[in-house]
Amino acid sequence: MWGAYPWRMSTNNFYDRILGLRALRSFRTDPLTDVDLERLLEAARWTGSSKNLQNWSFVVVDGDQKEHLAECGNFTDPLRNGPIAIALVEEPGGYEFDTGRVAQNLMLAADAIGIASCPITLHREDAVATVLGLPEGARCRYAIALGYPAEDASPARFGGRKPMDEVAYRNRHGENG
């Protein structure tokens, strides 16, 4: 129905980057330049949102504070290993879907300027709120670990994708045709 591998015929570089984006967990130790950090924050800021409310904010986390933030999640070694992280704060009245959009924009922008990224889930929201000093009603469940990729950086698993007919349906879930 949808075609097995439509990207193989693509000549659109941006489309190819979307299909090729992978989380990288191995970073060089040097910090991001101020220019690169500003570019990432600008890409995040320009992400679309429901009703254009932009009910988010971003906390750049580095140094010892990264370790405190890493304690708020279960699989957070990339957070510890990267020079910085950007915590994605859902402000009161915000939507988790919009936070996901910001995360993807950040990761795509990072890839476009040669920065490795890895999304991190923060499982203990109360602890995150304390570490980041969040105001009442704000929450942070996700952060993006960022840094220049180590020379040996590669995805943890290359894995493919499920067949299209197992994930895309027309009109009703589970029905194709």
C-alpha positions as CSV (number, residue, x, y, z in Angstrom):
1,M,0.0,0.0,0.0
2,W,2.6,2.6,1.1
3,G,5.7,1.2,-0.6
4,A,8.4,-0.7,1.1
5,Y,11.3,1.7,1.0
6,P,10.2,5.1,-0.4
7,W,13.3,6.9,0.9
8,R,15.6,5.0,-1.4
9,M,14.2,7.1,-4.3
10,S,14.4,10.4,-2.4
11,T,16.7,13.1,-3.6
12,N,15.6,15.5,-0.8
13,N,18.5,15.9,1.7
14,F,16.3,17.0,4.6
15,Y,14.0,14.1,4.1
16,D,17.0,11.8,4.1
17,R,18.3,13.4,7.3
18,I,14.9,12.7,9.0
19,L,15.0,9.1,8.0
20,G,18.6,8.8,9.1
21,L,18.4,10.5,12.4
22,R,19.6,8.2,15.2
23,A,20.3,8.9,18.9
24,L,24.0,9.0,19.6
25,R,25.3,8.3,23.1
26,S,29.1,8.9,22.7
27,F,30.3,12.5,22.9
28,R,33.6,14.4,22.9
29,T,34.3,16.2,26.1
30,D,34.7,19.7,24.7
31,P,31.7,22.0,25.4
32,L,29.4,23.3,22.7
33,T,30.2,26.7,21.4
34,D,27.9,29.5,22.4
35,V,26.9,29.9,18.7
36,D,25.9,26.3,18.4
37,L,24.0,26.4,21.7
38,E,22.2,29.5,20.6
39,R,21.3,27.9,17.3
40,L,19.8,24.9,19.1
41,L,17.8,27.0,21.4
42,E,16.5,29.1,18.5
43,A,15.4,25.9,16.7
44,A,13.6,24.8,19.8
45,R,12.0,28.2,20.3
46,W,10.6,28.2,16.7
47,T,8.9,24.8,17.0
48,G,5.2,24.9,16.3
49,S,2.8,24.4,19.2
50,S,-0.9,24.0,19.9
51,K,-2.7,27.3,19.3
52,N,0.8,28.9,19.2
53,L,0.8,29.1,23.0
54,Q,4.5,28.0,23.2
55,N,3.8,26.6,26.7
56,W,7.4,25.4,27.2
57,S,10.7,26.6,28.4
58,F,14.2,25.2,28.2
59,V,16.8,24.7,30.9
60,V,20.4,24.3,29.7
61,V,22.1,21.9,32.2
62,D,25.8,21.4,32.5
63,G,28.5,20.7,35.1
64,D,27.5,19.0,38.3
65,Q,23.9,19.8,37.7
66,K,23.8,17.2,35.0
67,E,24.6,14.5,37.6
68,H,21.7,15.7,39.7
69,L,19.4,15.6,36.7
70,A,20.6,12.2,35.7
71,E,19.6,10.8,39.1
72,C,16.0,11.7,38.1
73,G,15.9,9.0,35.4
74,N,16.7,5.3,34.9
75,F,18.8,5.1,31.7
76,T,20.7,8.4,31.8
77,D,24.3,7.6,31.0
78,P,24.1,9.8,27.9
79,L,23.1,12.7,30.1
80,R,26.1,12.1,32.2
81,N,28.4,11.7,29.2
82,G,27.4,14.7,27.1
83,P,28.8,18.2,27.8
84,I,25.3,19.7,28.1
85,A,21.7,18.7,28.2
86,I,18.6,20.8,27.4
87,A,15.7,20.0,29.8
88,L,12.3,20.5,28.1
89,V,9.9,22.1,30.5
90,E,6.2,21.8,29.9
91,E,4.7,25.0,31.4
92,P,1.2,24.9,33.0
93,G,-1.4,24.4,30.3
94,G,1.2,22.9,27.9
95,Y,0.9,19.7,26.0
96,E,3.2,16.7,26.0
97,F,2.7,16.4,22.2
98,D,4.3,19.9,21.9
99,T,7.2,18.9,24.1
100,G,7.8,15.9,21.7
101,R,7.8,18.3,18.8
102,V,10.4,20.4,20.5
103,A,12.5,17.4,21.2
104,Q,12.5,16.3,17.5
105,N,13.3,19.8,16.3
106,L,16.2,20.0,18.7
107,M,17.5,16.6,17.5
108,L,17.1,17.5,13.8
109,A,18.8,20.9,14.3
110,A,21.6,19.3,16.2
111,D,22.2,16.7,13.4
112,A,22.1,19.5,10.8
113,I,25.0,21.4,12.5
114,G,27.1,18.3,13.4
115,I,26.0,17.8,17.0
116,A,25.1,14.4,18.4
117,S,21.9,14.1,20.5
118,C,20.1,11.5,22.6
119,P,16.6,11.9,24.2
120,I,16.4,11.1,27.9
121,T,13.3,10.2,29.9
122,L,13.2,11.6,33.4
123,H,11.1,9.2,35.4
124,R,11.0,11.0,38.8
125,E,9.1,14.2,38.0
126,D,9.1,15.5,41.6
127,A,12.9,15.1,41.8
128,V,13.3,16.9,38.4
129,A,11.1,19.8,39.7
130,T,13.4,20.2,42.7
131,V,16.7,19.9,40.7
132,L,15.5,22.4,38.1
133,G,13.6,24.7,40.5
134,L,10.4,24.4,38.5
135,P,7.5,26.6,39.3
136,E,4.2,25.1,40.5
137,G,2.4,23.3,37.7
138,A,5.4,23.0,35.4
139,R,6.8,19.6,34.6
140,C,9.8,18.1,32.9
141,R,9.8,14.5,31.8
142,Y,12.4,14.8,29.0
143,A,15.8,16.1,28.3
144,I,18.1,16.0,25.3
145,A,21.8,15.1,25.9
146,L,24.0,17.0,23.4
147,G,27.6,17.2,22.4
148,Y,30.0,16.9,19.5
149,P,30.1,13.3,18.5
150,A,33.0,11.2,19.5
151,E,35.1,9.8,16.7
152,D,33.6,6.3,17.3
153,A,30.0,7.5,17.8
154,S,27.4,5.3,16.3
155,P,23.9,4.3,17.1
156,A,23.6,1.6,19.8
157,R,21.5,-0.5,17.4
158,F,21.1,0.0,13.7
159,G,17.8,-2.0,13.5
160,G,15.4,-1.4,10.8
161,R,11.7,-0.6,11.0
162,K,8.6,-2.7,11.2
163,P,7.0,-3.3,7.8
164,M,4.7,-0.4,6.7
165,D,1.6,-2.6,6.7
166,E,2.1,-3.3,10.4
167,V,2.2,0.4,11.4
168,A,0.1,2.3,8.9
169,Y,-3.6,1.7,8.3
170,R,-6.3,3.4,6.3
171,N,-9.5,4.5,8.1
172,R,-9.4,1.9,10.9
173,H,-6.6,0.5,12.9
174,G,-5.6,-3.0,11.7
175,E,-7.2,-2.6,8.3
176,N,-5.4,-2.0,5.0
177,G,-7.0,-1.7,1.6
